[in-house]
Amino acid sequence: MTEDLIKYSNQLIDSQSEELIIEEAKKNPQKFEPIYKKYYKPLFRMVINKTRDPDITGELLSNVFFKALKGIQKFDYKGKSIYFWLYRIALNECAEYFRKTGKVKYLVIDESMTSILKEEFNLESSDRMQDLKNALKKIKSKDLQIIELRFFDELKFKEMAEVLGCDEGKVKMRMYRAIKKLKNIIGYEI
């Protein structure tokens, strides 16, 4: 899903490379606009899934792009899309919002998620699915974040590593441990 959004949004930049646009934006903030247009929708989808409030989502994304523009000088392209840097800023903005307001973070498990989670956790009954939903509420936010990135945001391990700023091996280990904790909570033998 994320790759499809990036492929679609790549068409919005025309023939200019992202690296060139970033370098131009470092000199002139108005040149940041193609980056904004390219990544606003994918980031909006990610944030709205967490807040379930379009107004709050708009505010958070405003902060994301403001911080990105303000910090663009520090961004080092290194052949990696700026999307994952923006994604990390968006995750941090969401976390800060929920921490400051004390509001509950929504975790919507729709039909497509249900089938993915049923497969991963070998869930046959709706009771077991409810056990999983309850277990997701009990795990630490660090573990929930890795589960969300993989199963809800549908990122690949390499993409997760870029978002989290660590190597792929560490992401896989964190995923393994988070799944193990969830399975322990819902009573599975590992």
N, C-alpha and C positions, 0 to 999 in steps of 0.2 A: 504494500500500500504506500509506504513512504517513498519507495523508489518511483512509483507511478506519479506521485505528486511532484517529485523533483524533476522527473522527465518532462512532465507537462509544464511545470513552471520554467524549465530551462528554455522553452520556446519563447517566453516573454522577454528574454534578454536579446534576442536577435543574434547577430553574428559576433557581438562583443563577448570576450571571455569574462568570466566572473572575476578572475584575477585582475584584469585591466580595470574593470569597474571599481573594484575595491581600492586599487591604487589611485584611481581618479577621485574616489570619495574621500580618501585621506587628505587630498589637497583642497577639495571643494565639497562641502557637505551636500550640496544640491545633487551631486552625482550619485548619491546613495539611493535615490528614488528607484532605480531598477531592482535593487536588492530588496527594498521594501515591497514593491509590487510582486516580485517573484515569490517571496516567502510569507507574505501576510496570511494568505488563505490556509496553507498547511499548518502554520503556527496557531491560527485562530481555531482550527479544528481540534488541535491538541489541547489548547487551554480551555475551550468551551466544554470539552469532555470532563474536565476537572472541576470547573466552577459551576457549570449549568446555568450561567447568568451572562447574557450577551453584553450588558453594560460593564460588569466587572471584567469580563474578557477583554473588552475594548480598552479599558483603563490599563490592564496589565500589559497588553500588547503595546500600548503607547509607551509605557515604561521600558519595555524590552527594546523597542527601536530607538528610544532616546538614549538608553545606556549603550546600545550597539554603536550608534553614531558618535557618541561621546568617547567611546573606547576603541573606535575603528583603528586608531594609530597603533594600538597594541596587537591588533590581529595580524598574525603571520600566516599567509595563505598556505604554503607548503603543499600545494596540490590538493588540498582538502576543501570541500565546499564550506562556505560560511554558514550554511544552513545549520550545521551541528553546533556551531558556536552560538547562534541565535537560539537554537533549541535549548541549550544549556541555560542561557540567560532566562528564557521563558520558564523553565522548570524552577529556577531559583526565585523568580518573581512569584510564581504560584505558591511555592513553599513559604515565602515571606508573607504573602497575603494571608494564608491560612494560619500561620503562626501569630501574626499581629491581630487578626480579627477573632481568632478562636472558632471560626466557622468550620463546619465539617466538610471535608473533601469528599466529593462525590466519586464513586467508582461504579460506573454503569456497566453492567454485564448484559449485553444484548445477545441475540440468538447466535451471531457469528462467534462471539466470545465464548458462549456456552459450549459450542461444539469443539473449539480449540481446547478449552479447559477440561472438558469431559475426556478428550483424547489424552491429554497430558497426565491427568490424574485418574484415569480409568474409572470415570464416574458413570454409573448406569442409572441410578435412580435420582429423582428430583430431591429426595431427602439428602443424598450425598452432595448434590450441587449446593443445597442450602448450607450444609456443613462447610463447604469450601468458601462460600460467601461470608459466613461468620468467621472463618479462620483468617480471611483477608483483612478483616477488621482488627484482628488481634496481633498481627505481626508488626514489627518495627517499621518505621517509615522508610528506612534504608532498604529493607527487604521488599517492601511494597513497591518502592520505586523501580527496582530491577524487574519485578514481575510486570509492572505496568509498561515499562519500556518494551519488553519482549512480547507480551501477549495482548496488550491493549493498544499500544502505539505501533506494534508490529515491526519493530526495528530488528535488524540483523545484529549479531554479536559485534561485528566490526563497527556498525553505526552506533551501537550502544557504547562501545569503547570511546568513540570520538565525543559523544555527548557527555560522558562521565569523566573524560580526561584521563583514562587509564588504558592499560593494554587489554587485548582481547582475552587473554588467559585469566586475568583477574575478574573480568566480567563473567566468564563461564563459571568460575569458582563461586562467585557471589550468587549466580543463578542457581547452581546446584544446591548451595546451602539454603537459599530462600525456599526452594521447592521442598527440600528435606524438612525444613521447619513447618511449612504448610501441611505436608503429609503427616508429620508427627501430631500437629494440632487436631487434624481430622481423624486421626487414629489409624493411619496406614502403616503397615510394616514396610520398612525400606530394605 
